[in-house]
Amino acid sequence: MFAIIESGGKQYKVASGQKLRVERLKEAVGSQIVINKVLLHSDGDNVNVGTPLVEGATVKAKILSHGKSDKVRIFKLRRRKNSKKQQGHRQGYSEIEIEAIALN
């Protein structure tokens, strides 16, 4: 059984027991969350595709940790203008574990 969910503007294929990193969530570490944005639900033979969401489908997950990704360096150089700009960015993430996929 698997599902395709949307979180943070990205889509993820998830299965029960899977751990993955998503865009940072506001909930605290150790809390349970319910993801209602399920785009596709499959339990072997039956496949439910949403338009755009599957009605009554939920994914329950637990937040394991919060963190920041590796630094991405942004460097802009304007040649022959003696102008340059350097910047860095670290994107925040939440690591979650999928506990259950349900279709009501």
N, C-alpha and C positions, 0 to 999 in steps of 0.2 A: 504494500500500500504506500502510495506517495501522493504528494500534493505540490502544486506550484503556488507560492504565496508572493505577495508584494510587501516590501518593507523598505522604507527610506527611498522610494522611487526606483528600486531595483527588484528584479524577480529572482526567486530562489526555488530550486527543486529540493523538497525536504521529505525525509522519511522518519519514522519513529526511532528515537535513540540517536539521531544525528546531531552533531555539534557544528555550529557555523557562526561566522562573524557577520553582523549586520550593522547598519548605521546606528549610531549611538541612540539608545532609548532613555527616556526620562525616569523609568522605574528603578528601584534600588536593587542591589545584588541580592539574590536569593528569592526574589518575588516571582510569582507566577503571572504570566501574561497570556492573553487570548488574542490570537490574530484572526480577524474576521475577513481580511482581504485575501480570499482564496480564489485563484483564477481557474484552477483545474484540480479535480479530485479523481483519483484512480484507486480501485481496490481489486486489481487483477483484471477481470473481464469487463467490469463496468467502468466506463470513463465518463465523468460529468465535466463538461466544458461550460464555463460561465459566460454570460453576455453582459457586462464584463466579469461579474463575480458569480460564484456558485452560491445559490440561496441555501442558508442553513449550515454551511460548512465552516468549521472552526479548527484551528490548530492551537493546541496548548503547549506552552514552552516555559522554561525556567531560565532566568538570567543568571549566568555563572560568574561573569566578571565584566568590568569596563576597562578600556585602555585606549592607547593612541597608536596609530600605525607608524611605520618608518617615515622619516622626514622626506618630503619631496622638495627639491630645490628648483626655484624658478629664477632664471637668469636672462635678462634682456639687455642686449648690447646694440647700440645704434652706432654703426661703423662710421668712422671719420667725423663724428660729432662730439667725441669725448664725453659720452653719456652712457651710463650703464646703471642697471637696477638689479639688485639681488634680493630674493625673498624666499622664505621657507614656509612649509605648511605641514601640519600633522593632523590627519583626520581621526576623529574619535570613533570608536566602535564599541559594540556590546557583543559579548560571546554568549550565545544561547544554546540550550539543548532542547530538542523537540521531544515532548513527552507523549502526546497523543494527537491523532488526526481523527476528527469525527464529522459525520454527515448526518444531520438531524432530519 
